[in-house]
Amino acid sequence: MGNNRIKDTTTRGSALLMAVVLIAVLSIGAAALFKHLHDSFEEYRRYERDTTVLHLADAGIDKAIAALRHTDRPTPETLEFTLGEGVIQVHIAAADDAGAYHITSQAALRYEGITRATDTYTAVVRVMPGGDVRRLSWKREKRQ
């Protein structure tokens, strides 16, 4: 009788140990999965912010081009406007000897007063006699 009791206790003890090990392995796997999902979501949010700032800066350059079309050889000018959660500052430099204007568009994406992302893009454009605008270059400035 005593021998069966020891065997029964050993079986229950090893079953409990196996259950604890299984729960630990499943917990580690679930934690790794949640970490991977969190990192993927953060990467997507960063990509979304960068894409939004790109479009905001491009909108600033487009607004500067529209201003160039409607004025006769403007002096250096700075425009500032908001678009959704974005704040855009655009500086139009006076035309150089070749008639090209240098436009700098700095866009900031803000949410509840906190700047989430910023970027600066520059473009060189030339206004043709018929009012058409030719983009000579467009590039992203390096972040500092």
Residue pairs with C-beta under 8 A, 6 or more apart in sequence:
49 109
49 116
49 117
50 117
50 119
52 86
52 109
52 117
53 86
53 107
53 108
53 109
53 117
53 118
53 119
54 119
54 121
54 140
56 83
56 86
56 88
56 107
56 109
57 88
57 105
57 106
57 107
57 119
57 120
57 121
58 105
58 121
59 83
59 86
59 88
59 107
60 79
60 81
60 88
60 89
60 90
60 103
60 105
60 106
60 107
60 121
61 90
61 103
61 105
61 121
61 123
61 138
63 79
63 81
63 88
63 90
64 79
64 90
64 92
64 101
64 103
64 105
64 123
65 103
65 125
65 133
67 74
67 77
67 79
67 92
68 74
68 92
68 101
68 125
68 127
68 133
69 127
69 131
69 133
73 95
74 92
74 94
75 94
76 91
76 92
76 93
76 94
77 91
77 92
78 89
78 90
78 91
78 92
79 88
79 89
79 90
79 91
79 92
80 87
80 88
80 89
80 90
81 87
81 88
82 88
85 109
85 110
85 111
86 107
86 108
86 109
86 110
87 107
87 108
87 110
88 105
88 106
88 107
88 108
89 105
89 106
90 103
90 104
90 105
90 106
91 103
91 104
92 101
92 102
92 103
93 101
93 102
93 103
93 104
94 101
95 101
96 102
98 126
99 126
99 127
100 124
100 125
100 126
100 136
101 124
101 125
101 126
101 127
102 122
102 123
102 124
103 122
103 123
103 124
103 125
104 120
104 121
104 122
105 120
105 121
105 122
105 123
106 118
106 119
106 120
107 118
107 119
107 120
107 121
108 115
108 117
108 118
109 115
109 116
109 117
109 118
110 116
119 140
119 141
119 143
120 140
120 141
121 138
121 139
121 140
121 141
122 137
122 138
122 139
122 141
123 135
123 136
123 137
123 138
123 139
124 135
124 136
124 137
124 138
125 133
125 134
125 135
125 136
126 133
126 134
126 136
127 133
128 134
